[in-house]
Amino acid sequence: MLQEFGELNTKVYHVVSGLLRSYTLDKKGKEHIFMFGPEGWVVGDNVPPEIPCQLYIDAIEDSELYVLPKDLKRENKNAEAFIKRLGVLQKRVIMLMSASAIERYEHFEETYPDIMNRVTQKMIASYLGITPEA
């Protein structure tokens, strides 16, 4: 576990190797995966350091990370990773609002082609907003 819901002064995790996930838990304790962080990705909670974070972040594989204090100005300078992350998240929100489960699955395959065999079906379902049975 790298980050717990409600912590202050959270970190930013640059994934060198391994796999992270960020997620939230609803009132019933159901997990909702926000994003995965494979190699080359940056994972963090986008709230300012003085505001309690909204996400849990953990490693789902042994991982090598660069762990840095949250500095939104520095992250903005790393434009390529920042733009990639924003683009993925924007597309994900639009897909959750308007796409079928099959379309969301195809988008997952396109976004994370190298992790299909590294995560459980339950995690994929959580990311897609569907039940594992679906």
Helices and strands as residue ranges (DSSP letters): E 11-17, E 20-25, E 31-37, E 42-43, E 56-59, E 64-69, H 72-77, H 79-98, H 101-111, H 121-128
